[in-house]
Amino acid sequence: MIGMRDVLNAIDAYQAQHPLTDAELSRLATGSPDTIRNWRRAHRAGKNAGAHVRKLQAVGRVIGVDFALEGAQPLIRSDEEIRAVLERIVGLNENDVAFLMRQIKGAQLSNGVGQPQTQADDQSLSANPHRESEPSR
């Protein structure tokens, strides 16, 4: 199980890269400016921080860490990270990995995550074909 020290370390690592105070990050994630401050106070005092799962998940979403996983694993965001995980699965060949990558990208797009991949020479086409107008008679 993940401990409060792990949560606070993940928050500290995020804040080292992003200029947000505890209050700003707390408000952004949970709506309250006091959440992270309260966690830090309780931890320093050696008390149970009393973090609710919902608040842990909210903070984790903002900082890109899934606290439900042991060791506070960062979320998988890039195609390269997804491919690396798929390539570690015994029994999948390159065709299987390519198929699963297409399925995952489709699911992400339908859920509003990511951008469709386009080629340099791709052009948007109208759903309705254009017709040349004919001269009036």
Sequence and secondary structure as in RCSB ss.txt:
>XXXX:A:sequence
MIGMRDVLNAIDAYQAQHPLTDAELSRLATGSPDTIRNWRRAHRAGKNAGAHVRKLQAVGRVIGVDFALEGAQPL
IRSDEEIRAVLERIVGLNENDVAFLMRQIKGAQLSNGVGQPQTQADDQSLSANPHRESEPSR
>XXXX:A:secstr
   HHHHHHHHHHHHHHS   HHHHHHHHHS TTHHHHHHHHHHTTS     HHHHHHHHHHHTEETTSTT EE 
  SHHHHHHHHHTSTT  HHHHHHHHHHHHHHHHHTT S     TT     SS         
